Amino acid sequence: MSVAVSDEVRTALAEGRPVVALESTIFTHGLPRPRNLKVATEAEAIIRDAGAVPATIGVLDGVPRVGLAPDEIARLGEDDTVVKISERDLPVAVAQRLSGGTTVAATAVLAHGAGIAVFSTGGLGGVHRGAATTFDESADLVALARTPILVISAGVKSILDVGATLERLETLSIGVLGYRTTAFPGFYVRDSGHAISHSVQTPEEAAAVLRARDALGIPAAMLLANPVAEAAQLDVEEHRAVLAAALAAAEEQGITGNDTTPFLLDWIQRATDGRSLDVNVEVYRGNVALGAAVATALAGA
């Protein structure tokens, strides 16, 4: 499979300069227009302002691209026909010349293949509620179990089974570090109610852990869980009430399978008058900024 790496990204990697990978599903499927392209452009600007190089990843006309140009980002973000591409979909997208946004799984694999060590996203996929009977688990987890990259996220969305997700991360040997916290973030809120064992206080400490993992030859990803800023999180009690109502409504209406996640996210967005979407954006900004800081620390070793 031919992967096109932009000249800017290729040169930065060859020179040992910091590079941060970014997924594209956040602006192809995750955010409404025109906010999607504004957020995508802002994310790249945050990384550049920190002295690093952004590598937004997506697929255009069957070609996986690491380091999309502004017009390529705009094309993906404005086209109704683009598809969501996970790792398993990459061969089909290439063979059928599809265009689409890459998920965490596909982005991580393509970024690592290009030699990028740090990847910032919003929230990681995980184990869904009821997975004991449905076996509904994100492909992100399996992909990260064999892709040695650092993923920065605000934990996983609270609509998932957070406890089960942490158990799977442990089983798959995906290390979890809290950034200045030992509480695993719940995306919309800083504390999901689940603890994690290890934390780091600075980008330099995170970079040191990453270098140690590589020296040991451990082939799995490391997750740096970065909670949203306290002032930006949803009110904890409101979040709890809205989530409970959303889960009850899904059960009452018989929403199952692939329809569950969009139903729950839409419910939460409407119930919070769009504030959950604002939190989503703040989460992403924070993770992108931290990704630039860690990539810089890693490059400065």
Buried (B, 14 or more C-beta within 10 A) or exposed (E): EEBBBBEBBBEBBEEEBBBBBBBBBBBBBBBEEEBBBBBBBBBBEBBEEBEBBBBBBBBBEBBBBBBBEEEBBBBBBBEEEBBBBBBEBBEEBBEEEBBBBBBBBBBBBBBBBBEBBBBBBBBBBBBBBBBEEEEBBBBBBBBBBBBBBBBBBBBBBBBBBBEBBBEBBEEBEBBBBBBEBEBBBBBBBBBBEBEBEEBBEEBBBBBBBBBEBEEEEBEBBBBBBBBBEEEBBBEEEBBBEBBEEBBEBBEEEEBEEEEBBEBBBEBBBEBBEEBBBBBBBBBBBBBBBBBBBBBBBBBEE
